[in-house]
């Protein structure tokens, strides 16, 4: 074991496939510009409908209306309910196996997820069976910080500090994995060893290099 005793994971886009893949399908199916959802969510990123929903400041019904209004302001028709319907991605089995290997080696495992109070469970699953699968994975973490429950969301540094506090470790004792660079930056600034995830293979390779491990 290295001198980095904790590993903290983002969930969507790391443990599961990225929701951006589903957003791209929506955009293609509806004839919308590529990356429209990203564009909507990056406009007024701390106060838009998405940010407020991730902090549980508005309901799903309010999000549906407000997100649609933000889309119309950019000249497009996209209800928020359509986006919510595809949020929960497919589980990546090798990442789950990596969690088990890390636990066997004595690492403390944490999760920080920006989510919304919609669907079933922490990853907003549409189906109860998928929610049960996600819950079994979540049970592997010593600490799970959900934005919709704590009223904080990445990239607010306070949410990373909360995760470290609940794990009982210092930021410099952690590796942090996230598929968004904007979420990796505050983690790195706090002293975490941040890994930007672009694929499952790359994530396991870089995490293995950081910890001196080999993942199957």
CORHUQUI-V709241 format. One record per residue. SS is DSSP state (H for helix, E for strand, - for the rest). PHI is phi in whole degrees, -180 to 180 (999 if undefined). Layout:
# CORHUQUI-V709241
SS | PHI
SS | PHI
This chain:
# CORHUQUI-V709241
- | 999
- | -82
- | -85
- | -113
- | -81
E | -131
E | -129
E | -115
E | -114
- | -70
- | -105
E | -67
- | 93
- | -123
- | -77
E | -119
- | -59
- | -67
H | -64
H | -65
H | -65
H | -68
H | -61
H | -63
H | -66
H | -59
H | -61
H | -67
H | -64
- | -97
- | 67
- | -97
- | -62
- | -59
- | 67
H | -62
H | -62
H | -60
H | -64
H | -61
H | -75
H | -95
- | -86
- | 50
- | -64
- | -96
- | -128
- | -73
H | -60
H | -62
H | -61
H | -68
H | -70
H | -67
- | -95
- | 60
- | -89
- | -134
- | -86
H | -61
H | -66
H | -68
H | -61
H | -52
H | -71
H | -70
H | -64
H | -59
H | -66
H | -66
H | -66
H | -63
H | -63
- | -98
- | 90
- | -136
- | -107
- | -154
- | -66
H | -64
H | -63
H | -66
H | -69
H | -62
- | -66
- | -118
- | -66
- | -85
- | -89
- | -72
E | -70
- | -97
H | -59
H | -68
H | -69
H | -66
H | -62
H | -65
H | -59
H | -66
H | -65
H | -63
H | -64
H | -62
- | -84
- | 93
- | -75
E | -85
E | -114
E | -130
E | -138
E | -122
E | -129
- | -80
- | -136
- | -130
- | -80
- | -148
- | 70
E | -104
- | 76
- | -66
- | -108
- | 59
E | -67
- | -80
- | -110
H | -63
H | -64
H | -67
H | -62
H | -66
H | -62
H | -65
H | -61
H | -65
H | -73
H | -59
- | -66
- | -76
- | -89
- | -72
E | -144
E | -125
E | -108
E | -105
H | -57
H | -72
H | -101
H | -101
- | 73
- | -128
- | -142
- | -63
- | -98
- | -61
H | -56
H | -62
H | -74
H | -72
H | -63
H | -64
H | -62
H | -64
H | -63
H | -70
H | -83
- | 74
- | -131
- | -87
H | -54
H | -70
H | -94
E | -120
E | -99
E | -128
E | -119
E | -153
- | -88
- | -116
H | -60
H | -63
H | -88
H | -76
H | -60
H | -67
H | -62
H | -65
H | -64
H | -79
- | 115
- | -70
E | -88
E | -92
E | -122
E | -84
- | -90
- | -113
- | -162
H | -64
H | -60
H | -64
H | -61
H | -70
H | -65
H | -70
H | -67
H | -61
H | -65
H | -68
H | -107
- | 73
- | -122
- | -120
- | -100
- | -67
